[in-house]
């Protein structure tokens, strides 16, 4: 079975911030949508792409704003979308930036693909969802469109708008009339979401890079690659469970609903791949604990509670099974590495 499509939580966090700016409660919208409190995640955490779509649909309904997706993306800087945004923003030129977006996007989002298409006057930056979700389709496409425009604006300037835009969706009068896209020719019911970038703009510089950009970029790319959405079903279940750890023990019923399966079917799928749900939750706890041990000074007792263990003794035994050493020994080794 293919993996659950996942995306970084930054997209939903941007939308939640836009809701608050408009005077609405993200918590209330999430409850109405029957979703976990994903907006409390870190920007780089992985959440189900389906849930992001559902949230965008309910957010647009709550606000009565037909262009909510466009507004959510416009409300924050491009770098707000986590490590992916930082990596893209450190590109040398617009042309380099476009290549970086297409190359790195699988590490950010397994729910859509990006590519470049040649045009006589320049390039098209194109996007298409891997799986079509009916919920929130217009809003998520608007969000993606504005993020694509904002990426190019890093070199083209804050007021740049593409002369030509292609959208998958049916015509949207509210989108045609928005000031954010003033002057653009928008074509609907196309094969991809796309923006046209003139060839003369491709050589424009993005900005001055830090002196240690090479080493820093390598570290950021390593972080993205190391936490990329899993390509296998069991791996994606483990990643969803890892994000749900923030709210306590990840219930199998919640993960089964996200996967679109009855609980027993989920268990059968995992067994067929040589896994059990409890084993994947254990892996997720270990990975979360490992990151906390080497990335913070939080007390080991507190880490034990954070990753779902009732006390430090249970945590120590479980961690030793995974790592072969105790949490204290692991932290000491990383400290003096």
C-alpha positions as CSV (number, residue, x, y, z in Angstrom):
1,X,0.0,0.0,0.0
2,X,1.3,3.5,-0.9
3,X,2.3,5.9,1.8
4,X,-0.1,8.4,3.4
5,X,0.5,11.8,1.7
6,X,2.1,14.2,4.2
7,X,3.1,17.8,4.3
8,X,4.9,20.1,6.8
9,X,2.7,21.7,9.4
10,X,3.9,25.2,8.3
11,X,1.1,25.4,5.7
12,X,-1.7,24.8,8.3
13,X,0.1,27.1,10.8
14,X,0.1,30.0,8.3
15,X,-3.6,29.4,7.8
16,X,-4.3,29.3,11.5
17,X,-2.4,32.6,12.0
18,X,-4.5,34.2,9.2
19,X,-7.6,33.0,10.9
20,X,-6.5,34.7,14.2
21,X,-5.7,37.9,12.3
22,X,-9.2,37.9,11.0
23,X,-10.7,37.4,14.5
24,X,-11.5,33.7,14.3
25,X,-10.4,30.8,16.5
26,X,-8.3,28.1,14.9
27,X,-9.1,25.8,17.7
28,X,-12.8,26.1,17.0
29,X,-12.3,25.5,13.3
30,X,-10.2,22.4,14.0
31,X,-12.8,21.0,16.4
32,X,-15.6,21.6,13.8
33,X,-13.5,19.8,11.2
34,X,-12.9,16.9,13.6
35,X,-9.1,17.4,13.4
36,X,-6.3,17.2,16.0
37,X,-4.8,20.5,17.1
38,X,-2.2,20.5,14.3
39,X,-1.6,24.3,14.6
40,X,0.4,23.6,17.8
41,X,3.0,21.7,15.8
42,X,6.4,23.0,14.9
43,X,6.5,24.2,11.3
44,X,8.7,21.2,10.1
45,X,6.4,18.6,11.7
46,X,4.7,16.3,9.3
47,X,0.9,16.2,9.2
48,X,-1.6,14.4,6.8
49,X,-2.1,16.3,3.5
50,X,-5.7,15.4,3.7
51,X,-6.2,17.1,7.1
52,X,-4.6,20.3,5.7
53,X,-7.1,20.3,2.9
54,X,-10.0,19.8,5.3
55,X,-8.8,22.6,7.5
56,X,-8.6,25.0,4.6
57,X,-12.1,24.2,3.6
58,X,-13.5,24.8,7.1
59,X,-11.4,28.0,7.5
60,X,-12.8,29.4,4.3
61,X,-16.4,28.6,5.4
62,X,-15.8,30.1,8.8
63,X,-14.5,33.4,7.4
64,X,-16.8,33.5,4.4
65,X,-13.7,34.4,2.4
66,X,-13.5,32.8,-1.1
67,X,-9.8,33.7,-1.4
68,X,-8.8,32.6,2.1
69,X,-6.0,30.4,0.7
70,X,-4.4,33.3,-1.1
71,X,-4.7,35.4,2.1
72,X,-3.2,32.7,4.3
73,X,-0.1,32.5,2.1
74,X,0.3,36.3,1.7
75,X,0.2,36.9,5.5
76,X,3.6,35.5,6.2
77,X,7.1,35.6,4.7
78,X,8.3,32.9,2.4
79,X,10.8,31.7,5.1
80,X,7.9,31.1,7.5
81,X,7.3,27.7,5.8
82,X,10.1,26.2,7.8
83,X,13.5,24.7,6.7
84,X,12.2,24.3,3.1
85,X,11.6,28.1,2.9
86,X,15.0,28.9,4.3
87,X,16.8,26.6,1.8
88,X,14.9,28.1,-1.2
89,X,15.5,31.7,0.0
90,X,19.3,31.0,0.0
91,X,19.3,30.4,-3.7
92,X,21.8,32.5,-5.8
93,X,19.4,33.5,-8.6
94,X,15.8,33.1,-9.6
95,X,16.8,30.3,-12.0
96,X,18.7,28.5,-9.2
97,X,15.7,29.1,-6.9
98,X,13.3,27.4,-9.4
99,X,15.5,24.4,-9.6
100,X,15.8,24.2,-5.9
101,X,12.0,24.3,-5.4
102,X,11.5,21.4,-7.8
103,X,14.4,19.3,-6.4
104,X,13.6,19.8,-2.7
105,X,9.8,19.9,-2.6
106,X,9.6,16.1,-2.1
107,X,11.3,16.6,1.3
108,X,8.7,19.2,2.2
109,X,5.4,17.7,0.9
110,X,4.6,14.3,-0.6
111,X,1.1,15.5,-1.6
112,X,2.2,17.4,-4.7
113,X,4.9,17.5,-7.4
114,X,6.6,20.5,-9.0
115,X,8.5,20.8,-12.3
116,X,9.7,23.4,-14.8
117,X,8.3,23.7,-18.4
118,X,10.1,25.5,-21.2
119,X,8.3,28.4,-22.9
120,X,9.5,30.6,-25.7
121,X,9.6,33.6,-23.4
122,X,10.9,31.9,-20.3
123,X,9.8,29.1,-17.9
124,X,6.6,27.9,-16.3
125,X,6.8,26.8,-12.7
126,X,4.2,24.0,-12.5
127,X,2.5,22.1,-9.6
128,X,0.1,19.2,-9.5
129,X,-1.4,17.3,-6.5
130,X,-0.4,13.7,-6.3
131,X,-3.8,12.9,-5.0
132,X,-7.0,14.9,-5.6
133,X,-8.9,15.8,-2.4
134,X,-12.3,17.3,-3.0
135,X,-12.2,19.2,0.3
136,X,-10.4,22.5,0.2
137,X,-9.2,22.1,-3.3
138,X,-9.6,25.8,-4.3
139,X,-8.1,27.1,-1.1
140,X,-5.0,24.8,-1.1
141,X,-4.4,25.7,-4.8
142,X,-4.6,29.4,-3.9
143,X,-2.2,28.9,-1.1
144,X,0.3,27.1,-3.4
145,X,-0.1,29.7,-6.1
146,X,0.8,32.6,-3.7
147,X,3.7,30.7,-2.3
148,X,5.0,30.1,-5.8
149,X,4.7,33.9,-6.6
150,X,6.4,34.8,-3.3
151,X,9.3,32.5,-4.0
152,X,9.9,34.3,-7.3
153,X,9.5,37.7,-5.6
154,X,12.6,37.0,-3.6
155,X,14.5,38.0,-6.8
156,X,11.8,39.9,-8.8
157,X,10.7,42.2,-6.0
158,X,7.8,42.4,-3.6
159,X,5.3,43.7,-6.2
160,X,5.9,41.2,-8.9
161,X,2.9,39.4,-10.4
162,X,3.1,36.8,-13.2
163,X,1.6,37.9,-16.5
164,X,0.1,34.5,-17.0
165,X,-1.3,32.0,-14.4
166,X,-2.8,28.6,-15.0
167,X,-5.1,26.9,-12.5
168,X,-6.6,23.5,-12.1
169,X,-9.9,24.8,-10.6
170,X,-13.0,26.1,-12.2
171,X,-13.4,29.8,-12.7
172,X,-13.3,31.9,-9.5
173,X,-14.6,35.5,-10.0
174,X,-13.3,36.5,-6.5
175,X,-9.8,35.5,-7.6
176,X,-10.1,37.4,-10.8
177,X,-11.0,40.5,-8.9
178,X,-8.3,40.3,-6.1
179,X,-5.7,43.1,-6.0
180,X,-3.0,40.5,-5.3
181,X,-3.2,39.2,-8.8
182,X,-4.1,42.4,-10.6
183,X,-2.9,42.4,-14.2
184,X,-2.5,38.6,-14.5
185,X,-4.2,36.6,-17.2
186,X,-5.7,33.6,-15.3
187,X,-6.7,30.5,-17.2
188,X,-8.8,27.9,-15.4
189,X,-9.3,24.1,-15.9
190,X,-5.7,23.7,-16.9
191,X,-3.6,20.5,-16.4
192,X,-1.5,22.1,-13.6
193,X,-1.2,25.1,-11.3
194,X,1.5,27.2,-13.0
195,X,3.0,30.7,-13.3
196,X,5.0,32.1,-16.2
197,X,8.4,33.6,-15.4
198,X,10.1,35.7,-18.1
199,X,13.5,34.5,-19.3
200,X,15.0,38.0,-18.5
201,X,14.2,37.5,-14.9
202,X,16.0,34.2,-14.4
203,X,19.4,35.7,-13.8
204,X,18.3,38.1,-11.1
205,X,20.1,37.6,-7.8
206,X,18.2,36.6,-4.7
207,X,20.3,38.3,-2.2
208,X,23.6,38.1,-0.2
209,X,24.3,34.7,1.3
210,X,25.8,34.3,4.8
211,X,29.6,33.7,4.9
212,X,29.1,30.2,6.1
213,X,26.2,29.5,3.6
214,X,27.9,26.4,2.2
215,X,28.2,24.5,5.5
216,X,24.8,25.8,6.7
217,X,23.0,24.9,3.5
218,X,24.4,21.3,3.7
219,X,23.1,21.0,7.3
220,X,19.7,22.3,6.4
221,X,19.4,20.0,3.4
222,X,20.5,17.1,5.6
223,X,17.7,18.0,8.1
224,X,15.1,18.1,5.3
225,X,16.3,14.8,3.8
226,X,16.4,13.1,7.2
227,X,12.8,14.1,8.0
228,X,11.3,13.9,4.6
229,X,7.8,12.3,4.2
230,X,8.2,8.5,4.1
231,X,7.8,6.7,0.8
232,X,6.3,3.6,2.4
233,X,3.1,3.1,4.2
234,X,4.5,1.9,7.6
235,X,7.0,4.8,7.6
236,X,4.2,7.4,7.0
237,X,2.2,5.8,9.8
238,X,5.2,6.2,12.1
239,X,5.6,9.8,11.1
240,X,1.9,10.6,11.8
241,X,2.2,8.9,15.1
242,X,5.3,11.0,15.9
243,X,3.5,14.2,15.3
244,X,0.5,13.1,17.4
245,X,2.8,12.4,20.3
246,X,2.6,16.1,21.1
247,X,-1.0,15.5,22.2
248,X,-0.3,12.2,24.1
249,X,-0.4,8.6,23.1
250,X,-1.3,8.4,19.4
251,X,-4.5,6.4,19.2
252,X,-4.7,3.8,16.5
253,X,-8.3,4.8,15.7
254,X,-7.1,8.3,14.9
255,X,-4.3,7.1,12.6
256,X,-6.6,4.6,10.9
257,X,-9.1,7.4,10.1
258,X,-6.2,9.5,8.6
259,X,-5.2,6.5,6.5
260,X,-8.8,6.0,5.4
261,X,-8.9,2.4,6.7
262,X,-10.8,0.5,9.4
263,X,-8.5,-0.3,12.4
264,X,-8.3,-4.0,11.5
265,X,-7.4,-3.2,7.9
266,X,-4.6,-0.9,9.2
267,X,-3.2,-3.6,11.4
268,X,-3.3,-6.1,8.5
269,X,-1.5,-3.7,6.2
270,X,1.2,-3.2,8.8
271,X,1.6,-6.9,9.5
272,X,2.0,-7.5,5.8
273,X,5.0,-5.1,5.8
274,X,6.4,-6.7,8.9
275,X,5.3,-4.1,11.4
276,X,2.9,-3.6,14.3
277,X,1.2,-0.3,15.3
278,X,2.6,-0.5,18.8
279,X,6.1,-1.1,17.4
280,X,5.8,2.0,15.1
281,X,4.7,4.1,18.0
282,X,7.7,2.9,19.9
283,X,10.0,3.9,17.1
284,X,8.3,7.3,16.9
285,X,8.9,7.8,20.7
286,X,12.5,6.8,20.4
287,X,13.1,9.2,17.5
288,X,11.4,12.1,19.3
289,X,13.4,11.3,22.5
290,X,16.6,11.1,20.5
291,X,16.0,14.6,19.1
292,X,15.2,16.1,22.5
293,X,18.2,14.5,24.1
294,X,20.7,15.9,21.6
295,X,18.9,19.2,20.8
296,X,18.0,20.5,24.3
297,X,18.8,20.5,27.9
298,X,15.4,19.2,29.0
299,X,15.6,16.9,32.0
300,X,15.4,13.2,31.1
301,X,12.3,12.8,33.4
302,X,10.5,15.5,31.4
303,X,11.5,13.9,28.1
304,X,10.1,10.6,29.3
305,X,6.7,12.3,29.9
306,X,6.9,14.3,26.7
307,X,7.2,11.2,24.5
308,X,4.5,9.3,26.4
309,X,6.1,7.2,29.1
310,X,4.6,7.2,32.6
311,X,8.0,7.5,34.4
312,X,11.7,7.6,33.7
313,X,12.3,3.9,34.5
314,X,10.0,2.8,31.7
315,X,11.6,5.3,29.4
316,X,15.1,4.1,30.2
317,X,14.3,0.5,29.5
318,X,12.6,1.3,26.2
319,X,15.3,3.6,25.0
320,X,18.0,1.0,25.8
321,X,16.1,-1.5,23.7
322,X,16.3,0.9,20.7
323,X,19.7,2.4,21.2
324,X,21.6,-0.1,23.2
325,X,22.5,2.6,25.8
326,X,20.6,4.6,28.3
327,X,19.3,8.1,27.6
328,X,21.9,9.7,29.9
329,X,24.7,7.8,28.1
330,X,23.3,8.8,24.7
331,X,23.2,12.5,25.7
332,X,26.8,12.3,27.1
333,X,28.1,10.8,23.9
334,X,26.5,13.5,21.7
335,X,27.8,16.2,24.1
336,X,31.4,15.2,23.6
337,X,31.2,14.0,20.0
